[in-house]
Amino acid sequence: MSGGDTAGRLVRPFALTGGRTRPSRADFTLISTVTAVDPPPVRAPRPQPEHQRILRRCAEPIAVAELAALLDLPMSVIVIMLCDLLEAGRITVRPPHPVAPGVDLDLLQKVRDGLGRL
């Protein structure tokens, strides 16, 4: 791989966010669920190509972390772009469901640890 390829990859996320490095909102966590609004708002401007990719993936509810993995983009970039879409009225965001009373958190921890060893 040449040095130009590496530099291109480092610049790309910066270009996708218009140089922004911080999200404009705090609505998103790794496990927040986002869904595209259908139909889009009447006055919504045509989204940029990367925003369109996100909207296609959000046709069905999807977790923010899964979206970042599927699009092979850093979480910070995805969150900034999701903020743009949320502010334009193109997506909805739902926080993760709280753990219900009676859920065995110790068992969930053991399952997580076991999956991490796979």
C-alpha positions in Angstrom: 0.0 0.0 0.0 1.4 3.4 -1.0 1.5 6.4 1.4 -1.1 8.1 -0.8 -3.7 5.4 0.0 -3.2 5.8 3.7 -3.5 9.6 3.5 -6.7 9.3 1.4 -8.3 7.2 4.1 -7.3 9.6 6.8 -8.8 12.6 4.9 -12.0 10.9 3.9 -13.9 11.0 7.2 -12.8 14.6 7.8 -14.3 15.5 4.4 -17.5 13.6 5.1 -18.2 15.7 8.1 -17.2 19.0 6.6 -14.3 19.2 9.0 -16.5 18.8 12.1 -15.0 16.7 14.8 -17.9 16.8 17.4 -21.5 15.9 17.0 -24.0 18.8 17.3 -26.3 16.7 19.6 -25.9 14.0 22.3 -28.8 11.8 21.1 -26.7 8.9 20.0 -25.1 6.0 21.8 -23.7 2.8 20.4 -26.9 1.0 20.9 -29.4 3.8 20.0 -31.7 2.7 17.2 -32.1 4.9 14.1 -34.8 4.6 11.5 -35.3 6.6 8.3 -38.4 8.8 8.1 -40.7 7.7 5.2 -41.7 9.7 3.4 -39.0 12.3 3.9 -40.0 15.8 5.0 -41.4 17.9 2.1 -38.7 20.6 2.4 -35.8 18.3 3.1 -32.8 19.0 0.8 -31.5 16.1 -1.2 -29.0 14.3 1.0 -25.3 13.9 0.1 -24.2 10.4 -1.2 -22.9 9.3 2.2 -26.1 10.4 3.9 -28.1 8.5 1.2 -26.1 5.3 2.1 -27.0 5.8 5.8 -30.7 6.4 4.9 -30.8 3.2 2.8 -29.4 1.2 5.8 -31.9 2.9 8.1 -35.0 1.8 6.1 -35.4 -0.7 9.0 -34.4 0.2 12.6 -30.7 -0.3 13.1 -28.2 0.3 16.0 -25.7 3.0 15.5 -22.8 0.7 16.1 -24.1 -1.8 13.5 -24.5 1.1 11.0 -20.9 2.2 11.5 -19.7 -1.4 11.0 -21.8 -2.0 7.8 -20.7 1.3 6.3 -17.0 0.8 7.4 -16.9 4.3 8.9 -15.7 5.5 12.3 -18.3 5.9 15.0 -17.5 9.6 15.3 -18.2 10.2 11.6 -21.5 8.2 11.7 -22.7 10.1 14.7 -22.0 13.5 13.1 -23.7 12.5 10.0 -26.7 11.1 12.0 -27.0 14.5 13.7 -27.3 16.1 10.3 -30.0 13.7 9.3 -31.9 14.0 12.6 -31.8 17.8 12.4 -33.1 17.6 8.8 -36.0 15.4 9.9 -34.8 12.5 7.9 -34.4 10.0 10.7 -35.7 9.2 14.2 -33.6 8.0 17.1 -34.7 5.8 20.0 -32.6 5.3 23.1 -31.9 1.7 24.1 -34.6 -0.1 26.1 -33.8 -0.1 29.8 -33.1 -3.4 31.5 -36.3 -4.9 32.8 -36.6 -5.7 36.5 -35.7 -9.3 37.2 -33.1 -9.5 34.4 -30.1 -11.4 35.7 -27.3 -8.9 35.0 -24.6 -11.5 36.2 -25.8 -13.9 33.5 -25.8 -11.2 30.8 -22.2 -10.4 31.8 -21.2 -14.0 31.6 -22.8 -14.3 28.1 -21.0 -11.1 27.0 -17.6 -12.4 28.3 -18.2 -15.7 26.6 -19.0 -14.1 23.3 -15.9 -12.0 23.7 -13.7 -15.1 23.9 -15.1 -16.5 20.6 
